[in-house]
């Protein structure tokens, strides 16, 4: 996401603020970032969706929709939402939470 913002705004960092990936993309933020990966692994997402490389986030979500049943997709999207909120809380408020806390919050919503 920082890559997109930096294309619009000058002097904006393109790298991942938590783990220093060279360019923070949506795929990195929701799937490849170590915290996001830990949250998804706690949620039971297996290697079929975690280990494949994706250029576009929509391709990853489409693959998830093909592999998971309807209830699992609802849990998946809720988990992504909570992971995104965790990222924003870290960036904008300096609040860092463990993956287990984020997963517990997501499962409570489901």
C-alpha positions in Angstrom: 0.0 0.0 0.0 2.9 2.3 0.7 4.0 1.8 -2.9 0.7 3.1 -4.1 0.7 6.1 -1.8 4.2 7.0 -2.7 3.3 7.1 -6.3 0.8 9.9 -5.4 2.7 11.7 -2.6 6.3 12.7 -2.6 8.7 11.7 0.2 6.4 8.8 1.3 8.2 5.5 2.3 7.6 2.6 0.0 8.8 -0.1 2.3 6.9 -2.2 4.9 7.0 -0.2 8.1 7.0 -3.3 10.3 9.4 -5.7 8.6 11.3 -3.6 6.0 10.2 -5.4 2.8 11.5 -3.3 -0.1 8.0 -2.5 -1.4 4.8 -2.9 0.6 2.1 -4.2 -1.7 -1.4 -5.4 -0.8 -0.3 -9.0 -1.3 2.6 -8.4 1.1 0.4 -6.7 3.6 -2.3 -9.3 3.7 -0.4 -12.5 2.9 3.4 -12.3 3.0 4.1 -10.0 5.9 5.3 -12.3 8.8 2.5 -11.0 11.2 -0.2 -11.6 8.5 1.2 -15.0 7.7 1.1 -16.0 11.4 -2.5 -14.8 11.7 -3.5 -16.8 8.6 -1.6 -19.9 9.8 -3.4 -19.7 13.2 -6.6 -19.6 11.2 -5.8 -22.9 9.5 -4.9 -21.6 6.0 -2.6 -24.1 4.5 0.2 -24.0 2.0 -2.0 -24.1 -1.1 -2.8 -20.4 -0.5 0.1 -19.3 1.6 3.1 -20.6 -0.5 2.0 -19.6 -4.0 3.3 -16.2 -5.3 0.7 -13.7 -6.5 1.1 -10.4 -8.2 -2.4 -9.2 -7.6 -4.3 -9.6 -4.4 -7.6 -10.3 -6.2 -6.0 -13.5 -7.8 -5.2 -14.7 -4.3 -8.7 -14.0 -3.0 -10.2 -15.7 -6.1 -8.1 -18.8 -5.5 -9.2 -18.8 -1.8 -12.9 -18.6 -3.0 -12.3 -21.7 -5.2 -10.7 -23.7 -2.5 -12.7 -22.8 0.6 -16.3 -23.3 1.5 -18.7 -20.4 2.2 -18.2 -20.4 6.0 -14.4 -20.6 5.6 -14.5 -17.6 3.1 -16.4 -15.6 5.7 -13.7 -16.4 8.3 -11.0 -15.7 5.8 -12.3 -12.2 4.9 -12.9 -11.4 8.6 -9.3 -12.5 9.3 -8.0 -10.3 6.5 -10.0 -7.3 7.9 -8.6 -7.8 11.4 -5.1 -8.2 9.9 -5.5 -4.9 8.0 -6.7 -3.2 11.1 -3.7 -4.5 13.0 -1.4 -3.0 10.3 -3.2 0.4 10.5 -3.0 0.4 14.3 0.7 -0.2 14.1 1.3 2.5 11.5 -0.9 5.2 12.8 -0.9 4.5 16.6 2.3 2.5 17.2 0.2 -0.3 18.7 1.7 -3.7 18.0 -0.3 -6.9 18.9 0.6 -10.5 18.7 -0.8 -12.7 15.9 -2.8 -14.8 18.4 -4.6 -11.7 19.7 -5.6 -10.7 16.2 -6.8 -14.2 15.4 -8.8 -14.4 18.6 -10.5 -11.1 17.7 -11.3 -12.3 14.2 -12.7 -15.6 15.5 -14.9 -13.8 18.0 -16.4 -11.8 15.2 -17.1 -14.9 13.1 
